Amino acid sequence: MIERIPPRSGAAFELPRGSALTVYDPEGMQVSDLVAYSANDIREVISNGRTFDYEETIRLTSGNRLWSNRSRVMLTIEQDTVGCHDFLLTPCSVDTFRHFYPDKPEHRGCFGNLAAALAPYGVEPDAIPTAFNLFMNVPVDTSGSVSVLPPPSQAGDHIVLRAKMDLIIGLTACSAYASNGGSFKPIDYRIDTAA
């Protein structure tokens, strides 16, 4: 069954080892922040630094693995119709809105949405790491400067990730203006449990 995350909100759920998580951009040009924790010890968390180190790339797509801070594989990317994701930038927050959008209404952003969704699992805000930002377009130029461009995802694009351990997942429909080309849409996801 496909579940929907409404625009500018988030969800958290358990993902058993061996299960596949498919995240869809149902309308196109919408980012989704993903974080993962070991269900057996939430101090073990997804790590962009470990992932970049072991995968030897910042451009993660089909065939790549997402690693924990304890150097264990948490997820593998099995399918990817977009091939453009970000693992450099932190989840947007109230402070993000104050910094980049001082003329816009403040919003708790993905950080606040993740904190609220993950609280029942015992995850405190300070334990929220840099998210794997699905469909987010963050080019890095030759000088090292980064920019945030509209996502290239089109309606129906998706990514499939396979759990390599029992996980708790936090997932959002991103709230930041630049990340989503100035508009906000839902994110859909489906869990297929291992047989």
C-alpha positions in Angstrom: 0.0 0.0 0.0 1.3 3.4 -0.9 1.4 6.0 1.9 1.3 9.8 1.4 3.3 12.4 3.2 1.5 15.7 2.8 3.4 18.8 1.6 5.8 20.3 4.2 5.4 17.4 6.7 7.1 14.2 7.7 6.7 10.6 8.9 8.6 7.9 10.7 8.2 4.2 10.5 10.0 0.9 11.0 11.7 -0.8 8.1 12.6 -4.5 8.8 15.8 -6.0 7.4 15.3 -7.2 3.9 12.4 -4.9 3.2 12.3 -2.5 0.2 11.4 1.1 0.6 10.2 2.9 -2.5 10.0 6.6 -2.3 8.0 8.3 -5.1 7.8 11.9 -6.3 4.2 11.7 -7.4 3.9 15.2 -9.0 7.5 16.0 -9.8 10.1 18.5 -8.5 9.7 17.6 -4.8 12.6 16.7 -2.5 12.3 14.2 0.3 14.8 14.1 3.3 15.5 10.6 4.5 17.3 9.6 7.8 17.8 6.1 9.2 18.6 4.7 12.6 19.3 1.1 13.7 16.1 -0.2 15.3 18.3 -2.0 17.9 20.3 1.1 18.9 19.3 4.5 17.8 22.8 5.8 18.4 23.7 4.1 15.2 22.6 6.5 12.5 23.1 7.1 8.8 26.4 8.9 8.0 27.2 11.0 5.0 30.9 11.1 5.8 31.1 7.3 6.1 29.1 6.9 2.9 31.2 9.2 0.9 34.3 7.6 2.2 33.4 4.0 1.5 31.5 4.6 -1.8 34.2 7.0 -3.0 31.6 9.4 -4.5 29.2 12.1 -3.6 26.9 11.1 -6.5 25.0 8.2 -5.0 22.6 6.2 -7.2 21.8 2.5 -8.1 24.3 0.1 -6.7 25.6 2.4 -4.0 25.2 1.8 -0.3 24.3 4.1 2.6 26.5 3.5 5.6 26.1 4.1 9.4 28.4 6.0 11.8 29.5 2.5 12.9 30.7 1.6 9.3 27.8 -0.8 8.7 25.6 -0.8 5.6 22.1 0.4 6.4 20.6 0.6 2.9 21.4 -0.2 -0.7 20.0 1.7 -3.6 18.4 -0.9 -5.9 16.6 1.3 -8.4 16.8 5.0 -9.1 15.0 6.8 -12.0 16.4 10.2 -11.2 20.1 9.7 -10.3 20.3 13.1 -8.6 20.3 13.3 -4.8 22.1 15.3 -2.1 24.0 14.1 1.0 25.8 17.4 1.7 23.2 19.8 3.1 21.5 19.5 6.5 17.7 19.3 6.8 16.0 22.7 6.5 14.9 24.2 9.8 13.5 27.4 11.4 17.1 28.7 11.3 17.3 27.9 7.6 14.2 30.0 6.9 15.6 32.9 9.0 18.9 32.7 7.1 17.8 32.2 3.5 14.2 33.4 3.5 13.9 36.3 5.9 11.0 37.7 3.9 9.0 34.5 4.1 6.9 33.0 7.0 9.1 30.8 9.3 8.5 27.1 9.1 9.9 24.3 11.3 11.2 22.7 8.1 12.3 19.1 7.6 14.3 19.2 10.8 11.3 20.1 12.9 9.1 17.6 11.0 11.7 14.8 11.5 12.1 15.7 15.2 8.3 15.4 15.7 8.0 12.2 13.7 11.0 10.5 15.3 10.3 11.5 19.0 8.1 8.4 19.7 11.1 6.3 18.8 13.3 8.1 21.4 15.2 10.1 18.8 16.1 13.6 20.2 16.6 16.6 17.9 20.4 16.7 18.5 20.5 13.1 17.1 19.2 14.1 13.7 22.0 13.8 11.1 22.6 15.2 7.7 19.8 13.6 5.7 20.0 11.8 2.4 18.0 14.3 0.4 16.2 12.4 -2.3 15.8 14.1 -5.7 17.6 17.2 -4.4 19.8 19.0 -7.0 22.9 20.5 -5.3 25.7 20.9 -7.9 29.2 21.5 -6.7 31.4 23.7 -9.0 35.2 23.4 -9.5 35.8 26.0 -6.8 33.8 23.9 -4.3 30.8 26.3 -4.2 27.4 24.7 -3.9 24.1 25.9 -5.2 20.5 24.6 -4.8 18.6 24.2 -8.1 15.1 22.8 -8.7 15.0 19.0 -8.6 15.1 17.2 -11.9 12.5 14.6 -10.8 9.3 14.2 -12.8 6.0 12.9 -11.8 6.2 9.2 -10.9 10.0 9.2 -10.5 11.2 7.0 -7.6 14.1 5.4 -5.8 14.1 1.9 -4.2 16.2 1.3 -1.1 16.7 -2.2 0.5 17.2 -2.4 4.3 20.3 -4.3 5.4 19.4 -4.1 9.1 16.2 -3.4 11.1 15.7 0.3 10.7 13.7 3.3 11.9 13.2 5.7 9.0 12.4 9.4 9.0 11.0 10.8 5.7 9.7 14.2 4.7 8.2 16.2 1.9 10.7 19.0 2.0 9.6 22.5 3.1 12.3 24.8 1.6 11.6 27.1 -1.3 14.8 26.7 -3.3 15.0 22.9 -2.9 11.6 22.4 -4.6 11.6 25.1 -7.2 9.3 27.4 -5.1 6.4 25.0 -4.6 5.5 22.3 -2.2 4.0 18.9 -3.1 3.5 15.5 -1.4 5.9 12.5 -1.3 4.6 8.9 -1.5 6.3 5.8 -0.2 5.7 2.0 -0.1 7.2 -0.7 2.0 7.5 -4.2 0.6 8.5 -6.6 3.3 10.8 -9.5 2.6 9.2 -12.9 2.0 
